[in-house]
Amino acid sequence: MMIFVLASGYLFAVYLFLALAKKTIQKTATTAVSQFEEEYSSEMFITPLSE
């Protein structure tokens, strides 16, 4: 019974850790993209392809 309690606690801790990591990565990625757009927006332009 003790092993079951320890294993379930371990799995719950891993689940929380992965959820926190996913949330942090998404927030960081969104911030990085917006900073990139602000920094390089004047350098980004679209040119038509010449055929």
C-alpha positions as CSV (number, residue, x, y, z in Angstrom):
1,M,0.0,0.0,0.0
2,M,2.9,2.4,0.8
3,I,4.4,1.8,-2.6
4,F,1.1,2.7,-4.3
5,V,1.0,6.0,-2.3
6,L,4.6,6.8,-3.2
7,A,4.1,5.9,-6.9
8,S,0.9,8.0,-7.2
9,G,2.6,11.0,-5.5
10,Y,5.6,10.7,-7.9
11,L,3.3,10.5,-10.9
12,F,1.3,13.5,-9.7
13,A,4.5,15.5,-9.1
14,V,5.8,14.7,-12.6
15,Y,2.4,15.7,-14.1
16,L,2.5,19.0,-12.3
17,F,6.1,19.6,-13.4
18,L,5.3,18.9,-17.1
19,A,2.2,21.1,-17.0
20,L,4.3,24.0,-15.5
21,A,7.0,23.5,-18.1
22,K,4.5,23.5,-20.9
23,K,2.9,26.7,-19.7
24,T,6.3,28.4,-19.2
25,I,7.5,27.3,-22.7
26,Q,4.4,28.7,-24.4
27,K,4.7,32.0,-22.5
28,T,8.4,32.3,-23.4
29,A,7.8,31.4,-27.1
30,T,5.0,34.1,-27.4
31,T,7.2,36.7,-25.8
32,A,10.2,35.8,-28.0
33,V,8.1,36.0,-31.2
34,S,6.6,39.4,-30.3
35,Q,10.1,40.7,-29.4
36,F,11.4,39.4,-32.7
37,E,8.6,41.1,-34.6
38,E,9.2,44.4,-32.9
39,E,13.0,44.3,-33.4
40,Y,13.0,43.2,-37.1
41,S,9.6,44.5,-38.4
42,S,11.3,47.2,-40.5
43,E,13.6,44.6,-42.1
44,M,10.8,42.2,-43.0
45,F,9.2,42.8,-46.4
46,I,7.6,40.7,-49.1
47,T,8.9,40.8,-52.7
48,P,7.0,39.2,-55.6
49,L,8.7,36.2,-57.2
50,S,9.9,37.0,-60.7
51,E,9.1,34.3,-63.2
